[in-house]
Structure formats: structure tokens, C-alpha cells
Amino acid sequence: ALAKNNLIDAKKLLDLLVGVHPLDPKLRIDRAHCLMKSGHLLESLWDSTMALATLDDRNQVDLNSEEESSMAESLKKVRNKQILRSRILSVRAGAYAALHKYGKARDDYESALELFPTHPDLQKAVQDVKMLIYAGKLVKQSKELFAKHKYFKAASVLTTFLKKIPLPHLHISVLCNRSACYLASREYGKCVADCTRALNFFHAFKDQPPPGSDIHFSQENVTPRT
């Protein structure tokens, strides 16, 4: 059901399965992913954190029985756990990013990337969330300048944002803020132009997901750390 994006049915099924197997980290992270996709971000954080905790608990149990496994079986178990851990970290990072907690999102994405340093989606997610942190600093700087009635400098900082942050869905609010600077400095033509661009971006990018929220892990696209 989750693969078909039927989130309501998937959530109902996963609620039943987690009720029967509350310590299964894969079920927990499947439900966390479902919750994140449906906008229940705090619940998604809870499930993904529980998934990570139960995975660590299972690692302790597996260590006690490791001597009974062959080398090939042990390596396969380690690889599968690395994949699952990276998926858990990525889902939790996606929820953090959607909540604008970009520092925590960066930490989780980087932890996942340590396990699979060649994973292209993880690499992009780390870059995107670092840009979001930088973007936040630019927005804060522009607001401080605007509050001091330094409208030209505030607009200049926002222009830097538009040039250096290639994430168009974030340009909506920045264009609105810059239009306010232009309005305050009586540059009405520029104000109207920014408002028009913001409206166009809104219609094009209003449903943009958080960075890394759909990272896919398979045997083909992961290369574990050695």
C-alpha cells in the first residue's frame, strides 16, 4: 500500500503490524515514512527514533549469536543493517528538514552518508540541507537590516540568496521579502516584478518535498563504507 502511495490504507495496516511487532525496526520506519509523507512529522520523528533504538537493541542480541553464523551470513546481516540504519536516519532527517530543524537533519544525513559515502541521493540531501542552513543565515541578516530601515542592503542580501541558493521553492518567501524592501524604498516596478515571480514559483513548487525525503536504498545503489 505504501509503494502505491495509498497512505491511509498503509497507515492502518502498519498500525496493526506495529501493534503485533512493536520492536520491529523495519515496520517502525515504514510507518515513520508513511507519517512523514502524510504530514504527521512529530509522529514520524517518534517512530524513526524508536526504529533506531530497536535496531541497536537487536544488534546487541545478534552479537551474542554471531559465533553460530558463517562469515558470508554475518557480512550479509551487517550490510542489511547498514541499509536499514541509513534508511531510518534518512527518514528522520526528512522529518527534521520539514520541521525546519536543519541542523539535526544535516547530522542524520551525514551519519547515513558515512555508511554509504557514494550514495548520490544522500550526497545531494547533505548539500541541500547545508544550503538551507546558509539560507537561514541570509534571511536572518536581511530581516535585521530591514528592521533598521536599511532597505537597500536588505534587498542586496536577498538578491545574494536568490543567486546562491538554487532551490526555487524557497525563492517564494525571499521574493516576497525583497518586494517589501522595494516597496519601502519606493521602487514599485521591482516590487510588482518580485510579487509576480513569487506567485509563479508558488504555483510551480508549492508541493516540493523536503530534501532527501524519498531516498531509496537498494543493493544496487549503495556501497558500504569499508
Beta strands, then each sheet from edge to edge (+ up, - down):
end
